[in-house]
């Protein structure tokens, strides 16, 4: 048996304005949301950006229910209209917060 894989992506800083912009954008859309770093066990496209970016943040700006988790990457995967609209608001807020 031969096991293969990729190296993990770099750890991104929570000290800079970039992470603070994401935190504030989430609060602007979701009120008193707690935004905290976590360990992601799955692979993501973030590793592709390690060569050109000091920090790469993975953030899904939707509120996921247990039913949503059962559909993740499967049959009938979708988000609600409210989640879609809030995700768009979040990305707008990230741009506005990053411009401060």
C-alpha positions in Angstrom: 0.0 0.0 0.0 1.3 3.4 -0.9 0.0 6.5 0.9 0.3 9.9 -0.8 -0.8 13.4 0.1 0.2 17.0 0.1 1.8 19.2 2.7 -0.5 21.3 4.8 -1.0 25.0 3.8 0.8 27.6 5.8 -0.7 28.9 9.0 -2.2 32.3 8.4 -1.8 35.1 11.0 -4.7 36.4 13.1 -2.7 39.5 14.1 -3.0 41.7 10.9 -5.6 43.9 9.4 -6.6 41.2 7.0 -8.0 38.9 9.6 -9.5 41.8 11.5 -11.3 42.8 8.3 -12.8 39.4 8.0 -13.9 39.4 11.6 -15.5 42.9 11.3 -17.2 42.0 8.0 -18.8 38.9 9.6 -19.9 41.0 12.6 -21.4 43.6 10.2 -23.5 40.9 8.6 -24.1 38.4 11.4 -24.2 40.6 14.5 -22.1 39.3 17.4 -20.6 36.3 15.5 -17.5 34.8 17.0 -14.8 34.4 14.3 -11.9 32.3 15.5 -9.2 30.3 13.8 -9.6 26.6 13.5 -7.8 23.5 12.1 -9.1 22.4 8.7 -8.6 18.7 8.2 -9.6 18.7 4.5 -7.7 19.9 1.5 -8.6 23.2 -0.1 -7.4 25.3 -3.0 -5.7 27.6 -0.4 -2.4 25.7 -0.9 -2.3 27.0 -4.4 -1.9 30.5 -3.1 1.0 29.9 -0.6 3.6 30.9 -3.2 2.0 34.4 -3.7 0.3 35.2 -0.4 1.6 35.4 3.1 -1.9 34.6 4.5 -4.7 32.6 3.0 -8.0 32.6 4.9 -10.7 30.0 4.4 -14.1 31.3 5.3 -17.6 30.2 4.4 -20.0 33.1 5.2 -23.2 31.1 5.6 -25.0 29.7 8.6 -25.0 25.9 8.2 -27.6 23.7 9.9 -27.2 20.0 10.6 -29.3 19.2 7.5 -26.9 21.3 5.4 -24.0 19.3 6.7 -25.7 16.1 5.5 -25.9 17.5 2.0 -22.4 19.0 1.9 -20.7 17.8 -1.4 -23.6 15.5 -2.0 -27.0 15.2 -3.4 -29.1 18.4 -3.4 -26.2 20.5 -2.0 -27.4 24.1 -1.7 -27.7 27.1 0.6 -30.9 29.0 1.3 -31.7 32.3 -0.4 -31.0 34.2 2.9 -27.6 32.5 3.2 -26.8 33.4 -0.4 -27.8 37.1 0.1 -25.8 37.2 3.4 -22.7 35.7 1.7 -22.9 38.5 -0.9 -23.3 41.1 1.9 -20.3 39.6 3.7 -18.0 39.9 0.6 -19.1 43.4 0.1 -18.3 44.2 3.7 -14.8 42.5 3.4 -14.0 44.9 0.5 -15.3 47.9 2.5 -13.5 46.9 5.7 -10.2 46.2 3.8 -10.4 49.7 2.3 -10.3 51.4 5.7 
